[in-house]
Amino acid sequence: SEGFSKPAGFPQHKLLGGLLAATVSEETCLSRYQSVAYRKELPHKPSSYLISRLRSYEILHKKCGPRTESYNKTLEQLKSGHQPELSDCSYVVWISFSGLGNRILTLASAFLYALLTNRVLLVDPGVDMVDLFCEPFPEVSWFLPLDFPLKGQFYSFNQSSPSCYGRMLKDSISKNVNRLKPASHVYLHLIHDYDDQDKLFFCDENQDFLQKIPWLIMKTDNYFVPSLFLMPSFEQELKNLFPNKETVFHFLGRYLFHPTNSVWGLITRYYHAYLAKANEKVGIQIRIFDSGAGPFQYVLDQILACAVKENLLPEINREDLITSQSGTKSKAVLVTSLNSWYSQKMRSMYWEHPSTTGELVGIYQPSHEEYQQTEKQINNRKAWAEMYLLSLTDVLVTSSWSTFGYVAQGLGGLKPWILYKPVNQSAPDPPCGPVMSMEPCFHAPPFYDCKARIGVDTGALVPHVQHCEDMSWGLKLV
Ligand code: GDP
C-alpha cells in the first residue's frame, strides 16, 4: 500500500483493513465505502501478504490493462498468430457464462489464478455483466474491449475447438505436454462437462506449458479454487496469501465485487425499509433443483423444521393464546426464492398465530421471478441485490447446490445452516446442518493424482480440502 497515498476521509476500516486501495473515488461507487456500515466488523483480517499482492496486482493491471501500450503490443502477437515472444504482460480472459452466482464464483477463481500466475484478468462483458459491479481496479478497466479479435468466437468455444487445451493434448501425437507447440492463445474449457485432458489444467507439469501462452481464454461454471490448493507449485504462495483457508472467497469477494450505485440503491432501500429495525435478521435462501413445477409442501416443511430445530425462528402457538406484545423482540426474515408461495405461507402463519416466545416475525421477499431469466439486466441486478442482502443477515439458511447461497455466505463471512437435498420428494432428516466453513463448494473437481497418473480421492489428500456438506463428490476448503 506504500505506493498509494491515502486521501483524508478514508479511515482504514472503510478500506476493510487495507484490502481495498484508496484510489477510487467515493461517488462513482458508493458501496465500496458505505458497505462497512451495514456489516459487523470482519471476524478475520486479511494477511499483510494478501494486501501487498493486491497492490502489486493493481500496478500490473494498470500497466497491462486494456488499451495500454503493453496490451496493444501483446494483442499484435495474437492478431499475427506468430509464435509468442516473451512479452511483459500475459492475460486470463474470463468468458461470461452461466447464472450470476456461478459467474461471481468463477470470476473470483479466475482472479486468484491470475494472481498466482502473474497474469492480468480481463472480463468479457457478455450481454449481462454491465451495471452490476464497480470497476475493482484503480484507473484501468477490467473489461475486455469490444474489438478484441477472438470475441466473436467466445460463445462457440468448446471442447472441439482447435485451440482448446484438452483437444490440443488429444491431437498431439506424442501426448507429451512438453512437445506441444506454443500458441498465441489457448482456450481453457473448465465447464462441469470437461474431460480428463481438460482437467490436466490442474497439474503442475501442464501449468509449465500454459505459462508460456500470453492469452488464456477461460470458460467455467465452477469455483475451482480448492483444486489450486492441491497443486504443489501454488502451495506456498497460497499459504502466505491465506493463512486461514476458510477466507479465500470471503476476501476475494469483498475485494472484487462492489455493487454499482443502481444496485446499491436496491440494496439500501430494501434494507432500511424492511430489515434495519429488527432485533435479528434471518436470511432464508430457497433454491430448488428438483424436477417438477413446485412449489412443494415438503420443502416448506423442511425449512420450518430446520428453523425451529436450530432455534432460528420461534414455533407458533396454535391455541392462539394472546401474549403481551410490548417490549418483545422482532425478527425480520429475508426470504429469497424464484417462487412467492413459501414466504406467503410463512407470513400467514406468523400473522394468524402468535409465536410461543412472543417474538414478532416479519417475512419479506424482495422479488419472485417465477423462472430463471439470466439474460435480462434488471433481473440480474435484483439477483445480485438479493445475494448481497442475504449476506447482511445475522443468521443464514441456504439451499444445497446453490451458488447463489455460496455467494451470500462468503461475502457475509457467515457459516449458514444448509438445507440438505430432499430425497424422493420428501424432507430429509435432519432437515439441515451446519457447514464446516463459509467457502463455496467446487462441484466438478478432478480426481486425479498428477504425479502417479492414477485416479485418487482428492477430498482425502490434505485436511484443508474436504468433500462438501451438500455434494459428496464436491470439494471445499475448510
Ligand atoms: P444457482 O443456480 O442457484 O447456483 O445460482 P445462479 O445465480 O448461478 O443461477 C440462478 C439464477 O436464477 C440467478 O442468477 C437468478 O437470475 C435466478 N435466481 C435463482 N434464485 C433466485 C432468487 O432467489 N432471487 C432472484 N432474484 N433470482 C434468482
Boltz pocket constraint, residues with backbone or C-beta under 6 A from the ligand:
constraints:
  - pocket:
      binder: B
      contacts: [[A, 98], [A, 99], [A, 100], [A, 101], [A, 102], [A, 103], [A, 286], [A, 287], [A, 336], [A, 337], [A, 338], [A, 367], [A, 369], [A, 371], [A, 372], [A, 373], [A, 374], [A, 379], [A, 380], [A, 382], [A, 383], [A, 386], [A, 401], [A, 402], [A, 403], [A, 404], [A, 405]]
      max_distance: 6.0
